[in-house]
Structures are given as C-alpha cells and as structure tokens.
C-alpha cells in the first residue's frame, strides 16, 4: 500500500504578487502616470501671492467614501494641493463618523509614505480594483477640482422693522418639565488630531516664505 505524506506547510507567509519586491514601485509609477493633475500654472499663480487661508479648493461637494478612497490612493502627494484635499477628506471622515469605507480612508490618511499606504491597501484589495474602478473615480473628481480665491461677502446694514419674536413662543404642550435630566450627549469621536500636520506647515511655509 502506498503511503502519502502530507506536505509541510511553510510557516513563512507568501506575499501576493502585488506585494512582491518592485511591484509596489511599478504600481505607483503607473498610478502617477495615469492620474490627472490640476493645472500647474493655475496652481502656482495663486500660490505666489496668497497667504494661507485665502485659497479654496472647489469641486469636492458630496464626496463619497469610494471617491475619497480613490483620491487618497491616486492623488500626487507632492502636489501642494494635496494638503487642502487631505483636510477636506479628514473633515468628511469625522462628519460620517468613520463608518464603512470612511474608517479605511482615515487609516490610510495616517500613513505618510506612498509605498506603505499602497501596501496597506493591497493587503485586503487587489491592484485590479485600483486601475479598474478607483483610478476612474479619482480622475472624474480631479477633473472637477479647481482652486479659487476665497472671497468674504460684504454684509450691508439692514434696517430693523418691527419685532424679532413674531410667532416664536413655543406651545405650552411642547415644554418639558423643569427637572427632567436627559444626561450629557456622548462625546463624538474625532481622529483628525491623530494625523500629523507638520508636513503641511512646512509646505505652506516654503510656498509663502
């Protein structure tokens, strides 16, 4: 009778092809080549004479978690516009309470190295997902993005007429008893401070020095 010996499984984890040496650099190079960019002339002309706080990055309304994930993976981190985009995405993660893909987006934003960021994503996803879906989403959103100067609207004095409390009195049936204690509202989770902002400060200091 033939005896069959079970092959010993190697204790060393075998990396998927997307995580092998050199594969990350090839994927990053392909992403940088295929990802759209905001016009450099438009960007630098505004940076040249505008202090911090006077620039506004438009084209990001109703950003979905998938689009945010696509931008985090594909957008050129060496572009100074990235720091405005990054703050917008951080605020969106906080607004949506880190639910669903927003939790992954927050985790990826805490990684400053492109190779480590891509490696972390490819641990649970494939490169086909990046080039087949996320790159398309990123380029569609980038094509809508523009940099604007921030204008403060002029508030003209308004003539006051009559009283301010017309119809403002609450109905007696809607008042709560005086001694009802509902307890404090739970503190909302905020992970924005966990992401270092020193690199942004260095970039802005360089641009406007």
C-alpha positions in Angstrom: 0.0 0.0 0.0 1.3 3.4 -0.9 1.8 5.9 1.8 1.0 9.5 1.2 2.9 12.1 3.2 1.2 15.5 3.8 3.5 18.3 2.6 4.6 20.5 5.4 3.2 24.0 5.2 5.7 26.7 5.3 5.4 28.9 8.3 6.6 31.9 6.3 3.7 33.9 4.8 4.0 34.1 1.0 3.2 37.6 -0.3 0.8 38.0 -3.1 2.2 39.1 -6.5 1.1 42.7 -5.8 3.2 42.9 -2.7 6.5 41.4 -4.1 9.7 43.5 -4.2 9.5 46.0 -7.0 5.8 45.5 -7.6 4.8 48.5 -5.4 7.1 50.8 -7.3 5.7 49.7 -10.6 2.1 50.2 -9.4 2.9 53.7 -8.0 4.7 54.7 -11.2 1.6 53.6 -13.3 -0.7 55.5 -11.0 1.3 58.7 -11.2 1.4 58.4 -15.0 -2.4 57.8 -15.4 -3.7 60.1 -12.7 -4.9 63.6 -13.8 -3.5 66.7 -12.3 -4.7 70.2 -11.6 -3.2 72.8 -13.9 0.3 73.7 -12.5 0.1 77.2 -14.0 -3.2 77.9 -12.3 -2.0 76.4 -9.0 1.3 78.3 -8.7 -0.1 81.6 -9.9 -2.5 81.5 -7.0 0.1 80.3 -4.5 2.6 83.1 -5.4 0.7 86.0 -3.8 -1.9 84.5 -1.5 -1.3 83.9 2.2 -2.7 80.8 4.0 -6.5 80.8 4.3 -7.3 82.7 1.1 -7.4 79.7 -1.1 -10.4 77.4 -1.6 -10.4 74.0 -3.3 -13.7 73.6 -5.2 -15.3 70.6 -6.9 -15.5 68.4 -3.8 -19.2 68.6 -2.9 -20.9 65.4 -2.0 -17.7 63.4 -2.0 -18.4 59.7 -1.5 -16.3 57.4 0.6 -15.2 55.5 -2.6 -14.2 58.7 -4.2 -12.3 59.8 -1.1 -10.5 56.4 -1.1 -9.6 56.8 -4.8 -8.2 60.3 -4.2 -6.1 59.1 -1.2 -4.6 56.3 -3.3 -4.1 58.1 -6.6 -3.6 61.8 -5.9 0.0 63.1 -6.2 1.2 63.6 -2.6 3.9 66.0 -3.8 1.4 68.5 -5.1 0.8 71.2 -2.5 -3.0 71.0 -3.3 -2.9 67.6 -1.5 -2.9 69.3 1.9 -6.1 71.2 1.1 -7.7 68.0 -0.2 -6.4 66.0 2.8 -8.0 68.3 5.3 -11.3 68.2 3.4 -11.3 64.4 3.5 -10.4 64.3 7.2 -13.4 66.5 7.9 -15.6 64.2 5.9 -14.3 61.2 7.8 -15.3 63.0 11.0 -18.7 64.0 9.6 -19.6 60.5 8.6 -18.4 59.1 12.0 -15.8 56.8 10.4 -18.4 54.4 9.2 -17.9 51.9 6.3 -15.1 52.9 3.9 -14.5 56.2 5.9 -12.7 54.2 8.6 -10.3 52.8 6.0 -9.8 56.2 4.5 -8.9 57.6 7.9 -6.4 54.9 8.5 -4.7 55.4 5.1 -4.5 59.2 5.7 -2.4 58.5 8.8 0.3 56.9 6.6 2.7 59.5 5.0 4.7 57.1 2.9 3.2 56.2 -0.5 4.7 52.7 -0.5 3.4 51.8 2.9 0.0 53.3 2.1 -0.3 51.2 -1.1 0.9 48.1 0.7 -1.7 48.6 3.5 -4.5 48.8 0.9 -3.3 45.8 -1.1 -3.3 43.6 2.0 -7.1 43.4 1.6 -7.6 44.5 -2.0 -6.2 43.9 -5.5 -4.4 46.2 -7.9 -7.2 45.4 -10.4 -9.6 47.3 -8.2 -7.3 50.3 -8.2 -6.9 50.5 -12.0 -10.4 49.2 -12.9 -12.5 51.3 -10.6 -10.7 53.7 -8.2 -8.5 55.4 -10.8 -11.6 56.2 -12.9 -13.3 57.7 -9.9 -10.3 59.7 -8.9 -9.8 61.2 -12.4 -13.5 62.1 -12.7 -13.3 64.0 -9.4 -10.0 65.7 -10.2 -11.4 66.9 -13.5 -13.9 68.9 -11.5 -11.5 70.3 -8.9 -10.4 74.0 -9.2 -8.5 76.4 -6.9 -10.3 79.7 -6.1 -9.6 82.7 -4.1 -11.7 82.9 -1.0 -13.9 86.0 -1.0 -15.7 87.3 2.1 -19.2 88.5 1.2 -20.0 92.1 2.1 -22.7 92.4 4.7 -24.7 95.6 4.3 -26.5 97.0 7.3 -30.2 96.1 7.4 -32.9 98.4 8.6 -34.8 96.8 11.5 -38.6 96.7 11.2 -40.9 95.6 13.9 -40.2 92.9 16.4 -38.0 89.8 16.1 -40.2 87.4 18.0 -43.2 87.1 15.9 -44.6 83.6 16.4 -41.6 82.4 18.3 -43.4 81.4 21.5 -43.4 77.7 22.0 -46.7 76.0 22.6 -47.3 75.1 26.2 -47.8 71.4 25.3 -44.2 71.2 24.0 -42.4 72.4 27.1 -40.6 69.7 29.1 -40.8 69.6 32.9 -38.3 71.7 34.7 -36.4 68.9 36.5 -36.0 66.4 33.7 -32.4 65.4 33.2 -31.6 63.7 29.9 -27.9 63.3 30.6 -24.9 64.7 28.6 -24.6 63.9 25.0 -21.9 61.3 24.2 -18.7 62.9 23.0 -18.2 62.4 19.3 -15.1 60.5 18.1 -12.6 62.8 16.5 -9.5 61.3 14.9 -8.4 64.3 12.9 -5.9 65.3 15.5 -4.2 62.0 15.2 -2.9 62.9 11.8 0.3 65.0 11.9 0.1 68.4 10.2 3.7 69.3 10.4 4.3 68.4 6.7 1.5 70.7 5.6 3.0 73.6 7.7 6.4 73.0 6.1 4.9 73.1 2.6 2.9 76.3 3.3 6.0 77.9 4.9 8.0 77.1 1.8 5.5 78.4 -0.6 4.8 81.7 1.1 8.3 82.4 2.5 
